[in-house]
Amino acid sequence: MVEIFYFDGCPNHHAAVALVERLSRELGLVPELRLVHVPDDETARRLCFLGSPTIRVDGRDVDPDSVERRDYGLSCRIFRTAKGMAGQPEEQWVRDALLRSAG
């Protein structure tokens, strides 16, 4: 299952959905996709929400550096990628997570 966590007003969550859908098509996969709305800070802490968008495949964040983080809350998420800071995760992280999930 692929979950995309977001909050209202996030400028990047639609692009995250498009990224997951495109990579899934390229890989010939049809994962279950679930959008998870995070309405407030309390929910953000409960869901261990690192910012919008957060993409998890089978419960694991696609960002390999996320395991060390504990800065949960309502915020726009910035990813440290090979090309610098970005509002989306590396495509390869998402591709790897989808392939791992497919077995």
Order of alpha helices (4+ residues) and beta strands (2+ residues): beta-alpha-beta-alpha-beta-beta-beta-beta-alpha
